[in-house]
Amino acid sequence: MKTIAALGALALIALTGCGKQETLKPATGHMLPPKPLTAASQPDVDALLKPPTETRPARSDDVLTKSQVRPDDRFDLPPPG
């Protein structure tokens, strides 16, 4: 029981270092990617990490506008056997 408590305490101490946050920068000897041709300026690290709106589009066209009972489907058959 004492070993479980000791391992738990050790795990908590190890996890406290995971919450440390610093500003991101390129690794030493590396540069940011080149500026895109259509961009007005070189994007910084924060701009590169922000996902574009196309990656998470908003749902605007819902097929069902109100709850309705579905009509019978004559092709919805149980599996054979």
C-alpha positions, 0 to 999 in steps of 0.5 A: 500500500505504501508503494502505491502511495509513493508511486502516486506521489512520484507520478504527481510530481512528474506531471507538474512539469507537464503544465509548464508553458513557454512561448514556442520558437523554432529549434536552434538551427531551424527557421520558420517555413517560408512565407506563402506567396499570397500572404502579406507578411511572414506568419509567426508561430501563433499564426501557424498554430491557429487552424484555418476555418476550413478545418472546422466548418460550421454546419449551416445546412441541416437536412431535418428542419423539424422532428418528423416520423420517418416514412416506412422504407420498403427496402429496409429489410432484416438480414437474411438467415 
